[in-house]
């Protein structure tokens, strides 16, 4: 019997893509044969720091030598994207109990659309668990150092914008 390829989608706004996001993606690569890092065009969020194209270029730079990673943008339901790319798994990272509660609700909602798509929750390495994009944007607004929070290739993409 043919074993279907294990494909996962790691959705997020990734504004910016942090070392925590990178950590979750690398953990997912240990579990899945293909990983789609999917930049969601979220209609409920506004005031983005970076355009979707800038985020896509920056994330692609982080994983440029890993052919199993595909960096894409999408709008709409994540479950619909999973159908489009043939993914049976959604990867999410959680830093704390608040994240867990939110992701649990989203996972149950996704299950209503397709109970064959499973959500896999990954926990970042402890030194990265406090990093959130909102804080990184605030540091950037105040001209603070971003190196501890953003992967170097992504940071180069941001610097190229200046």
VOGU-3710 file (C-alpha; in Angstrom, 3 decimals, decimal comma):
1> xxxxxxxxxx> 0,000/0,000/0,000  1,302/3,438/-0,935  1,999/5,705/2,049  0,956/9,256/1,134  3,556/11,938/1,593  3,365/13,749/4,927  2,750/17,386/4,037  2,094/20,142/6,567  1,066/23,784/6,427  2,533/26,228/8,960
11> xxxxxxxxxx> 0,221/29,258/8,678  0,744/32,700/10,162  1,088/36,372/9,395  4,822/36,249/10,230  5,149/40,036/10,517  8,034/39,590/11,118  9,184/35,979/10,964  10,976/35,471/14,296  13,563/33,021/15,600  10,636/31,360/17,399
21> xxxxxxxxxx> 8,855/30,811/14,085  12,060/29,443/12,594  12,439/27,072/15,555  8,905/25,708/15,073  9,453/25,308/11,312  12,703/23,392/11,852  10,982/21,109/14,381  8,208/20,511/11,828  10,811/19,541/9,211  11,806/16,642/11,475
31> xxxxxxxxxx> 8,225/15,348/11,301  7,070/16,133/7,769  8,424/15,551/4,272  7,126/18,880/2,913  6,382/22,068/4,830  4,413/24,987/3,424  5,102/28,136/5,399  1,930/29,985/4,497  1,707/33,733/4,974  -1,940/34,476/5,591
41> xxxxxxxxxx> -3,470/37,595/4,187  -5,604/38,221/7,275  -8,451/40,646/6,672  -8,958/41,248/10,417  -5,421/42,524/10,958  -4,163/45,861/9,721  -1,066/47,993/9,993  1,456/45,452/8,797  5,107/46,299/9,137  6,176/44,315/6,058
51> xxxxxxxxxx> 4,270/43,494/2,888  3,392/39,848/2,214  6,003/39,845/-0,585  8,717/41,131/1,767  7,822/38,482/4,348  7,820/35,805/1,644  11,282/36,825/0,397  12,656/36,987/3,931  11,334/33,571/4,957  12,504/32,022/1,681
61> xxxxxxxxxx> 15,986/33,411/2,436  15,989/31,623/5,822  15,243/28,253/4,177  16,852/28,788/0,758  18,849/25,533/0,833  15,982/23,346/2,052  13,866/22,180/-0,897  11,227/20,650/1,420  10,172/24,169/2,475  7,774/26,140/0,302
71> xxxxxxxxxx> 6,968/29,744/1,238  3,627/30,911/-0,109  0,922/33,496/0,544  -2,763/32,704/0,800  -6,133/34,180/1,667  -9,119/32,345/3,041  -9,410/29,268/5,197  -6,277/27,331/6,099  -8,194/24,080/5,546  -8,842/25,141/1,945
81> xxxxxxxxxx> -5,119/25,763/1,500  -4,409/22,296/2,918  -6,700/20,789/0,277  -4,957/22,796/-2,442  -1,422/21,656/-1,509  -2,356/18,131/-0,382  -1,536/18,693/3,303  -3,113/16,596/6,034  -1,479/18,515/8,893  -1,492/22,074/10,210
91> xxxxxxxxxx> 1,495/23,047/12,353  1,083/25,609/15,107  3,441/26,818/17,798  2,377/27,684/21,329  4,328/29,700/23,879  1,919/29,646/26,818  -1,553/28,703/28,068  -3,201/31,635/26,274  -1,733/30,465/22,957  -2,873/26,912/23,741
101> xxxxxxxxxx> -6,480/27,972/24,353  -6,603/29,963/21,123  -4,998/27,211/19,033  -7,265/24,562/20,580  -10,336/26,537/19,492  -8,956/27,031/15,980  -8,053/23,324/15,704  -11,573/22,285/16,690  -13,034/24,742/14,185  -10,790/23,386/11,428
111> xxxxxxxxxx> -11,940/19,875/12,322  -15,518/20,951/11,567  -14,450/21,661/7,980  -12,350/18,515/7,519  -11,768/15,963/10,255  -8,983/14,341/8,197  -6,704/17,357/8,695  -4,920/17,193/12,027  -3,399/20,111/13,931  0,043/19,451/15,386
121> xxxxxxxxxx> 1,058/21,726/18,249  4,785/22,309/18,729  6,488/24,107/21,588  9,496/26,348/20,859  12,796/25,862/22,619  12,709/27,657/25,964  15,062/30,548/25,126  12,743/31,489/22,233  9,374/31,053/23,941  8,997/34,720/24,877
131> xxxxxxxxxx> 9,452/36,099/21,359  6,351/37,470/19,688  6,078/39,544/16,538  4,256/42,358/18,340  7,216/42,898/20,674  9,704/42,724/17,801  7,781/45,407/15,884  7,862/47,623/18,989  11,623/47,118/19,328  12,018/48,037/15,644
141> xxxxxxxxxx> 9,889/51,187/16,060  12,219/52,251/18,859  15,371/51,438/16,852  16,375/48,589/19,155  18,526/45,641/18,106  16,586/43,003/16,171  19,371/40,407/15,854  18,346/38,431/18,965  14,798/38,027/17,659  14,893/37,634/13,868
151> xxxxxxxxxx> 16,838/35,070/11,789  19,802/36,704/10,052  18,626/36,027/6,450  15,231/37,578/7,240  16,950/40,534/8,898  19,046/41,072/5,748  15,808/41,320/3,750  14,509/43,963/6,183  17,820/45,862/6,003  17,643/45,796/2,198
161> xx> 14,387/47,773/2,470  16,075/50,644/4,302
//
